[in-house]
């Protein structure tokens, strides 16, 4: 079997996730209760039999480094496998390909036949080995993983066109308007010698695969698309993050991502916490409950991460609650994302009312009614927090006049 080196690009700040990525890199953001976003890419590698993995980090790498450790949960601590964390030495990465270029020495040292380049911030299940096999069959220099998207979303992706054999004939990076529907997933298989050649000969400071390398290679060599037909989501906005989390609790006939498939497990570094506890007066409808959580109140269509406590008479609805949050008695949380170790005081209401005023400071981030709270906050008793509100870690909410935060506000 040909040797494959997987390089996972995990250095993006994830600025659209705003509060959630304030103190952690986007691939390290918690997801689906007990997981992190990067767990899906790592699990895909392990399930595909690809065990030589390097993770390229940059911003705020500490939580990611701590989460991955030796790679044991993904079976990457064996004698014939390893996971390596690569950080910038003297200069920061200026583009996706520049990040790889600054680690050429590592690629040469591994001596792989092929380099599989992946993004660490998408939610999907994919057998990369099938893509590598197709790359070899086509005798391609580069193969690009693609998925079909709505043209209205094309400005987020590299869009491409192929001939009847899936050889790429056109590539446009994040076009403002297009009729193209085939989008690059940011997944690439390179012949190692070809990758090294282009990294060395293209001397742009901000060298990027989508902007520079792929368009050039299309005109000079054989570049093919590999169609992926499964579920694939970028959870890079508050709306997509909440929607994708809540999509995991749909009924069996509606669910798009099967997390219970024994043939393709999603692995993670789990905390050692006791089993879920449900009180005698609890009321739970459509929910994901993680280890260590205690529910004595009402939970509807929500995701609770490890250690979350919902006290008697409290209500959580259409929300994602991260680790060790406490929802005190009588409190109501609706359409919210709440980060770790925050306390919602007795009889407080977070996400209340019908006022959908977009967030005044960042309307492009919050306009659909979601309210987001950062880590380690203490929401006082009986406080009212409206919709499209952002409250950052460290905010002192005891100073809020009349205990009301209207819709659209930002509190720092």
N, C-alpha and C positions, 0 to 999 in steps of 0.2 A: 504494500500500500504506500502511495506517495505521501511524503511528509508535508503536513500543512501547519503553518504558524498562524494563529489568530491574533490580530491586533484589535483591541477594543478601545475605541475613542471615547473616553469618559471624562473629558476635561471641561465640557461646556457649562457655563454658569446657569443656564436655564432662567434667564431674566424674566420671562413671561410668567414663571411660577412664583416670582416676587417673594413673598414672605416665606414660602416653603423652601426656597433655595437661598435664603439670606445667610444661613450658616452651614449649608451643605451643598455639594455639587448635585446637579439634577439626577444622575443615575443612582444617587444614594437616597433619594426621596422615598419614604415608605409608600407601599402600594398594596392593595388587596389584603389589608390587615397585617399579616406577619411578614410580608416580603418587602424587598427594595426593587426599584425599577430594573437595576442591572441584573438581578437574579434571573430574569428571563433570557438575556443574552448568554450569561454564563451557563445556565441549564441547557440551552440549545447546543452550546459547544460540547458539554459533557454527554448529552444524549446523542450527539452526532459522532462521538468517538474522536473528538479533537481536544487534545490534552496539553498541547503547547500553546500557552496563552500569555500575552502581555497586555496589561491595561495601562493606557496612557492617560494619566491624570494631570490636572493643572490647578484649578481653583479649589480652595477648601477641601483638600484631599483626605483630611483626617478621619471623618466618619466613614468614608469609603474604604480607606485602608484598614480601619478597625473591623469593618463588616467582613471584608474578604479574608483577612488574615493569611493563613497558609493555603486557603482554598479547600479545606477538608470537606465542607458540606457538598461541594461539587465534585468530590473525588479527585481533586487536583493536587493532593499531597502525596501521591504514590511515587514509587521510585522511577517510573517511566513517564511521569508527567510533572508539570510545574506551572505555577502562575507567578508572573513577575510584574511588579508595579513600577512603571517608568515615569519619572517626573522630570520637568525641564531642569537643565543644569544651570546655564548662565542666562539664556534668553527664553522668554515665553513663546509658546506655539502661536503662530500668526495665521494659520489656516489648517484645514484637515490634513492636507498632504505635507505641509511644513512640519506638523507634529510627527508624522512618520519619518520624514527626512532627517529630523534631529535625532532619530534613533536607528539610523542606518547601521551603525556598528553592531547593534543588537541583532538585527535581521541577518547580517552576515555571519554572526557568531552561531546562530541557530541552524543555518544551512538547510532551510526548508525548500522543497520544490515549488510550493505555492504559498502565497500570503493571502489570508482571508481577512479583509478589513471590515469591521463591524461598528455600529453605533451602540452605545451602552444605555440609550434612553428611549427605547421603543418596547411596546408590549406585544409579543407574538410568540408562536411556537413554530420552529422551522428546522428541518433537517439540512444542515449546511453541506453534509457529505454528498447529497444528491446534486447540489449546485456545483460542487467541485467536479464530480463525475461528468456532468454536462459540459463544463468548461473544457475538460480533457477531451471529451468526444468531439467537440467543435474545433479543437486545435486553436482555441482562442488565446489572445494575449491578455485580454481582460474580459471578465463577465460581470455584468451589473444586475443585481437583484431588483426586480420591478414589481409594482403592484398597480392596479387600476384605481384612479381617484377621479373625483368630480372635477371638471375643469375650473370651477369656481375656487377650488382649493389649491390650484396649481402653483400659486405664488409662494407656497411653502416648500416646493420640491424642485428638483431637477427633472424636467420633462423631456421625453425622448420619443423617437419614431424609429421603426424597424422595417426591414423587408420581410418577405414571407418566411424566411429562415431564421428570423429574430436577430439578424445582424443589424446593429444600430447604425442608422444613416443620418440621424439628426439629434442634437442634444442642446437644450436651452436651460440654463440655470435660473430657477425661480422667476419665470416670466410673469409680467403683470396681467397679460391677457393671452390666451391660447385655446386652441381646440383640441390639443393633445390630451390624452387620458392616461398614458403610461408614465408612471412616476418612479424615479430612482428611490430605493429604500435605504440608500447609504450603505449597501452591502456589496462588496467588491471581491472578486477572486482574481489575483494577478499571478502570472508567471513571475517568480521571484526576480529573475534576471531582467525582465522587462520593467518591473516596478523600479528596481535600482537604477536602471538606465535613465528613466524619465525623472526620477528624483534628483539625479546628479546633473542632468543637462538643462533642466528648467530652473533658472536662477531667480525667479520672482520671490520677493520676501514673504508675501502672503500666499504662498502656493497652496492651491485648493484643488481637490479632485474634481468637483462639479464645475468650477469656473475655468479651470486651466487644463488639467491632465486629460480628462475624458474627451473634451472637444478636440484636443490635439491628436489623441490616439485614434479617434474615429477616422481621421483623414490619412493616417499613416500605417495602421495595422488593423487586425481583425478584432472587433469589439462586439460582443453578443449580449443580449438580454436573457435573463432567466426569469420566467414568469412564476410568481408566487401567488397562489390563489386563496391562501388562508387569511385568518384574522390578523390585522397589523394596525396598531394605533400609536400615534405620537401623543403622549400625555403632557404636552408642553404648555398648556394653558389651564387656568382654573376650571373652565367649562369642560374641557376634554378630560381633565383629571377626575372631576366629580362624576361625569357621565360614564367614564370607563370603569371606575370603581363600582358604581351602582349597577352597571351592566352585568357584573358578575353574580348578582343575586336574582336575576330574572329566572323565570320558570325554565325547565329543561328544554322545552321546544323553542324557546326564544334565545337562550344563552349562546353567545358567539365564541367564547373562549372557554374551553373545558379545562378547568383546573383539577379535575378529579380523574384524569386519564392515567391509569397505572402504567401505560407504555411510554408516557412522556411526562415524567414528573418535573415539577418546578421546585428546585432545591433552594434552601436559604440557611442562614445562620440563625437558629432559633434561640430565644431566651428560655431559660429553664424556669417556667412558671406553672402553677397548678392548672387544673382543668377549668373550663368555663363553669360559672355558678349562676343558676337562674332562681330567683326568689319565688315564693309562693304566690305573690300578686303581680308578677311580671307579665307583660303582654308583648310578645315579639312577633312581628310579621316581616318576612323577607329581609333577612339580615345575615351578614357574615360576622361571627363572634370569634375572636382570637383567644389564644391561651391566656389565662390569668384574668380575663374580664369577668365582671360581676354585674348582672342585670337584675335590679329589683323594681325597675319602673317600666316605661314603655319605649320600645324601639321599633321603628317602622322604616323599611327600605333604607337601611344604613349599614355602614361598615365600621366595626369597632376593632381597633388594634389591640395588641397585648396590654393587659393591665388597666383597661378602661373600666370605670365604675359608674353605673347609672343608678342613682339612689331612688328610693321609693317615691312615687308620684312625679318623678322627672320624666320628660319626653324627649326623645331624639328622633328626628324624621328627615329623610332625604339628605343625610349628612355623612361625612367621613371624619371619624374621630381617631386621632393618632395616639400613640402610647401614653398610658398613665394619666389620661385626662379624667377629671372627676366632674360629673354632672350632679349637682346637689339636689336635694329634695324640692320638688315643685318647679324646678327650672325647665325651660323649654328651649330646645335647640332645633332649628329648622333651616334647611338649605345652607348648611355651613361646612367649612373645612376648618378643623381645630387642631393645631399642632401640639406637640408633646407637653405633658406636665402642666397643663392649664387647668384652672378650677373655675367652673361656672357656678356662681353662688346661688344660694337658696332663692327660689321664686324669680330668678332672673329670666329674661327672654332674649335670646340671641337669634337674629334673623326674623324680626317681627314686622307686621304691617303689610300694606299693599303698595307702599311707596317704592317704586323701582328706579328712583333717581340714580343714574350711573355714577360710579365713583368719580368725584370731582377732580381728583389729582391724576388718576389713571383710568379714564373711561374705557379705554381699549382693553383693559384687563378685567373689569367687573361692570357688567351692565345687565346681566340676566337674573340678578337677585341673589347671587351667592355672597355670603359674608365669610371672611377669612380672619382667623385669629392666630397669632404667633405663639411661640413657646413661653412657658413659665408666666402666664398672665393670671391675674386674679380678678375675675369679674364680680363686683360687689353684689350683695343681695338686692333683689328687686330691680336691678339695672335693666334698661331697655336698649337693645342694640338693633338698629334697622338693617336694611338690605344693602348689598354692594358696599359694605364697610370693610376696610382694612385696618387691623390693629396689630402693630408690630411688637415683637418681643421687647420687654423693658418699659412699656407704657404704664403709667400710673393712672389707673381708672378711678381711683378714689377722688380725684380732683375734678371729675366730669360734673358740670353743672346740672342739677336736678336729676342726675343719674340716667340721662337719656343721650344716646348717640344716634342722631338722625341718619337716614339712608344716604349713602354716597360719601360719607366722611372717611378720613384717614387719620388715625391716631398713632403717634410715634412716642 
